[in-house]
Amino acid sequence: MTQSEKESFESKVLAVLETVKPYLQADGGDISLAEITDDFTIKVRLLGACHACPMSIQTLKLGVEQALKNALPEVKKVVAI
């Protein structure tokens, strides 16, 4: 993948994350992009209330990961760091 393609993909990932942020922020949480690996694993940081929430795994997998995979089929998985 060229640098331009990486930047374009990152922009798309950030745009999708912006669509889920309001839901997280409504509960006192937030999310930030940490890294996109070469195998299209998206690493994110759950912030605020999301960081310590017992439901954060469901939020990550059923909310964030599904939104990213629906918009960007090349995404393999989303993990919190």
N, CA, C and O of each residue as an XYZ file, in Angstrom:
324
protein
N       0.847     -1.169      0.000
C       0.000      0.000      0.000
C       0.899      1.241      0.000
O       1.844      1.334      0.783
N       0.597      2.173     -0.871
C       1.395      3.393     -0.937
C       1.065      4.314      0.234
O       0.064      4.121      0.923
N       1.902      5.299      0.448
C       1.661      6.261      1.526
C       0.335      6.982      1.298
O      -0.412      7.226      2.245
N       0.050      7.314      0.070
C      -1.202      7.995     -0.261
C      -2.412      7.112      0.051
O      -3.420      7.594      0.570
N      -2.310      5.829     -0.266
C      -3.394      4.888      0.036
C      -3.573      4.733      1.546
O      -4.701      4.648      2.033
N      -2.458      4.697      2.291
C      -2.529      4.601      3.747
C      -3.232      5.823      4.333
O      -4.083      5.701      5.214
N      -2.870      6.982      3.841
C      -3.485      8.216      4.332
C      -4.972      8.258      4.002
O      -5.780      8.699      4.819
N      -5.328      7.805      2.825
C      -6.733      7.778      2.420
C      -7.521      6.812      3.296
O      -8.625      7.129      3.737
N      -6.958      5.639      3.547
C      -7.618      4.646      4.390
C      -7.766      5.179      5.807
O      -8.819      5.014      6.422
N      -6.725      5.814      6.330
C      -6.791      6.380      7.679
C      -7.885      7.448      7.749
O      -8.616      7.523      8.736
N      -7.996      8.258      6.723
C      -9.053      9.279      6.694
C     -10.434      8.641      6.743
O     -11.338      9.144      7.410
N     -10.587      7.537      6.036
C     -11.872      6.828      6.035
C     -12.168      6.237      7.410
O     -13.302      6.300      7.884
N     -11.152      5.663      8.050
C     -11.321      5.109      9.394
C     -11.726      6.219     10.360
O     -12.650      6.045     11.155
N     -11.043      7.347     10.295
C     -11.357      8.467     11.185
C     -12.782      8.973     10.956
O     -13.472      9.344     11.905
N     -13.216      8.985      9.705
C     -14.581      9.432      9.396
C     -15.610      8.496     10.026
O     -16.626      8.953     10.551
N     -15.352      7.189      9.975
C     -16.275      6.228     10.588
C     -16.270      6.406     12.104
O     -17.327      6.382     12.734
N     -15.104      6.581     12.685
C     -15.024      6.781     14.131
C     -15.801      8.030     14.548
O     -16.408      8.055     15.619
N     -15.784      9.048     13.720
C     -16.542     10.264     14.028
C     -18.044      9.981     14.096
O     -18.768     10.655     14.829
N     -18.513      8.995     13.341
C     -19.947      8.674     13.360
C     -20.358      7.940     14.629
O     -21.519      8.014     15.032
N     -19.428      7.233     15.266
C     -19.775      6.508     16.495
C     -19.472      7.316     17.760
O     -19.988      7.010     18.835
N     -18.639      8.338     17.629
C     -18.266      9.145     18.794
C     -19.459      9.720     19.553
O     -19.455      9.675     20.783
N     -20.474     10.255     18.887
C     -21.590     10.835     19.647
C     -22.260      9.839     20.596
O     -22.706     10.222     21.678
N     -22.332      8.585     20.207
C     -22.938      7.558     21.056
C     -22.078      7.304     22.287
O     -22.595      7.138     23.392
N     -20.770      7.275     22.090
C     -19.856      7.068     23.210
C     -19.835      8.295     24.121
O     -19.833      8.173     25.346
N     -19.819      9.466     23.511
C     -19.765     10.704     24.284
C     -21.037     10.915     25.088
O     -20.995     11.531     26.153
N     -22.160     10.419     24.605
C     -23.426     10.549     25.333
C     -23.371      9.834     26.682
O     -24.095     10.187     27.613
N     -22.508      8.828     26.775
C     -22.347      8.082     28.026
C     -21.066      8.457     28.763
O     -20.647      7.749     29.678
N     -20.447      9.558     28.371
C     -19.250     10.025     29.056
C     -17.954      9.415     28.571
O     -16.924      9.533     29.235
N     -17.991      8.764     27.420
C     -16.790      8.129     26.891
C     -16.325      8.781     25.609
O     -16.865      9.802     25.184
N     -15.332      8.189     25.005
C     -14.811      8.657     23.725
C     -13.898      7.575     23.159
O     -13.644      6.553     23.797
N     -13.416      7.824     21.955
C     -12.544      6.871     21.277
C     -11.540      7.641     20.448
O     -11.854      8.704     19.912
N     -10.326      7.107     20.338
C      -9.325      7.703     19.456
C      -8.597      6.589     18.711
O      -8.436      5.479     19.219
N      -8.168      6.904     17.518
C      -7.414      5.961     16.697
C      -5.976      5.930     17.182
O      -5.341      6.975     17.320
N      -5.460      4.737     17.440
C      -4.074      4.588     17.874
C      -3.181      4.127     16.728
O      -2.079      4.645     16.546
N      -3.663      3.143     15.950
C      -2.811      2.560     14.910
C      -3.651      1.753     13.934
O      -4.688      1.193     14.291
N      -3.185      1.707     12.708
C      -3.728      0.794     11.702
C      -2.566     -0.088     11.281
O      -1.570      0.403     10.752
N      -2.688     -1.384     11.513
C      -1.592     -2.298     11.180
C      -1.638     -2.657      9.701
O      -2.622     -2.387      9.013
N      -0.560     -3.269      9.225
C      -0.477     -3.670      7.822
C      -1.522     -4.724      7.447
O      -1.870     -4.862      6.274
N      -2.026     -5.470      8.440
C      -3.045     -6.483      8.153
C      -4.462     -5.952      8.409
O      -5.408     -6.725      8.563
N      -4.592     -4.615      8.452
C      -5.886     -3.938      8.599
C      -6.575     -4.212      9.931
O      -7.802     -4.292     10.003
N      -5.777     -4.355     10.981
C      -6.309     -4.366     12.335
C      -6.305     -2.917     12.804
O      -5.297     -2.220     12.686
N      -7.425     -2.476     13.331
C      -7.556     -1.105     13.807
C      -7.383     -1.118     15.320
O      -8.127     -1.798     16.027
N      -6.416     -0.377     15.813
C      -6.173     -0.284     17.254
C      -6.696      1.074     17.714
O      -6.345      2.118     17.164
N      -7.545      1.026     18.737
C      -8.158      2.245     19.248
C      -7.943      2.351     20.748
O      -7.624      1.370     21.419
N      -8.124      3.554     21.255
C      -8.099      3.793     22.698
C      -9.512      4.187     23.107
O     -10.084      5.134     22.568
N     -10.060      3.461     24.052
C     -11.332      3.842     24.637
C     -11.028      4.793     25.787
O     -10.194      4.498     26.643
N     -11.701      5.920     25.800
C     -11.388      6.984     26.743
C     -12.572      7.285     27.645
O     -13.698      6.868     27.373
N     -12.309      8.009     28.713
C     -13.363      8.434     29.619
C     -14.081      7.247     30.230
O     -13.456      6.268     30.638
N     -15.407      7.345     30.287
C     -16.208      6.286     30.897
C     -16.069      4.960     30.154
O     -16.245      3.899     30.753
N     -15.759      5.004     28.873
C     -15.624      3.768     28.089
C     -14.421      2.946     28.525
O     -14.417      1.721     28.402
N     -13.409      3.623     29.033
C     -12.173      2.930     29.413
C     -12.411      1.856     30.466
O     -11.858      0.760     30.369
N     -13.223      2.158     31.464
C     -13.417      1.221     32.570
C     -14.784      0.542     32.545
O     -15.120     -0.203     33.466
N     -15.566      0.789     31.516
C     -16.926      0.251     31.460
C     -16.909     -1.255     31.215
O     -16.192     -1.725     30.332
N     -17.695     -2.025     31.991
C     -17.748     -3.474     31.778
C     -18.369     -3.857     30.427
O     -18.190     -4.982     29.961
N     -19.087     -2.937     29.807
C     -19.705     -3.207     28.502
C     -18.814     -2.770     27.339
O     -19.237     -2.838     26.184
N     -17.601     -2.328     27.621
C     -16.747     -1.773     26.566
C     -16.412     -2.783     25.472
O     -16.254     -2.397     24.314
N     -16.300     -4.061     25.809
C     -16.013     -5.067     24.787
C     -17.182     -5.173     23.805
O     -16.969     -5.262     22.595
N     -18.416     -5.164     24.320
C     -19.584     -5.203     23.446
C     -19.650     -3.939     22.588
O     -19.937     -4.001     21.393
N     -19.383     -2.803     23.211
C     -19.375     -1.543     22.467
C     -18.341     -1.610     21.351
O     -18.606     -1.200     20.221
N     -17.171     -2.124     21.674
C     -16.092     -2.200     20.701
C     -16.452     -3.141     19.557
O     -16.308     -2.777     18.389
N     -16.916     -4.339     19.877
C     -17.179     -5.346     18.849
C     -18.483     -5.097     18.097
O     -18.508     -5.158     16.868
N     -19.571     -4.815     18.826
C     -20.874     -4.681     18.188
C     -21.119     -3.285     17.620
O     -21.928     -3.118     16.707
N     -20.435     -2.302     18.150
C     -20.626     -0.942     17.672
C     -19.522     -0.499     16.736
O     -19.734     -0.336     15.534
N     -18.350     -0.306     17.297
C     -17.232      0.254     16.549
C     -16.755     -0.683     15.447
O     -16.617     -0.264     14.298
N     -16.501     -1.941     15.779
C     -15.989     -2.878     14.782
C     -16.986     -3.082     13.649
O     -16.596     -3.107     12.482
N     -18.257     -3.227     13.973
C     -19.264     -3.420     12.924
C     -19.372     -2.203     12.026
O     -19.495     -2.345     10.809
N     -19.328     -1.008     12.601
C     -19.390      0.215     11.795
C     -18.202      0.292     10.843
O     -18.359      0.646      9.675
N     -17.018     -0.037     11.344
C     -15.826      0.003     10.490
C     -15.868     -1.069      9.399
O     -15.551     -0.792      8.242
N     -16.256     -2.284      9.764
C     -16.313     -3.366      8.772
C     -17.381     -3.107      7.710
O     -17.194     -3.450      6.543
N     -18.502     -2.501      8.112
C     -19.553     -2.191      7.136
C     -19.078     -1.153      6.133
O     -19.381     -1.251      4.944
N     -18.341     -0.169      6.602
C     -17.861      0.901      5.732
C     -16.592      0.515      4.978
O     -16.375      0.954      3.848
N     -15.763     -0.303      5.605
C     -14.451     -0.656      5.049
C     -14.239     -2.164      5.183
O     -13.673     -2.622      6.175
N     -14.682     -2.927      4.206
C     -14.623     -4.397      4.297
C     -13.226     -4.967      4.527
O     -13.094     -6.096      5.000
N     -12.187     -4.210      4.201
C     -10.832     -4.729      4.390
C     -10.413     -4.762      5.868
O      -9.406     -5.386      6.204
N     -11.157     -4.109      6.739
C     -10.859     -4.146      8.180
C     -11.023     -5.570      8.685
O     -12.067     -6.190      8.484
N      -9.992     -6.086      9.338
C     -10.015     -7.453      9.871
C     -10.615     -7.502     11.267
O     -11.478     -8.333     11.551
N     -10.152     -6.603     12.140
C     -10.685     -6.556     13.497
C     -10.330     -5.213     14.116
O      -9.491     -4.465     13.613
N     -11.004     -4.938     15.231
C     -10.746     -3.727     15.990
C     -10.407     -4.163     17.410
O     -11.122     -4.961     18.015
N      -9.317     -3.633     17.927
C      -8.892     -3.970     19.282
C      -8.631     -2.692     20.063
O      -8.199     -1.680     19.511
N      -8.903     -2.764     21.356
C      -8.614     -1.649     22.252
C      -7.231     -1.849     22.871
O      -6.863     -2.964     23.241
N      -6.487     -0.783     22.978
C      -5.162     -0.864     23.616
C      -5.144      0.010     24.845
O      -4.126      0.089     25.532
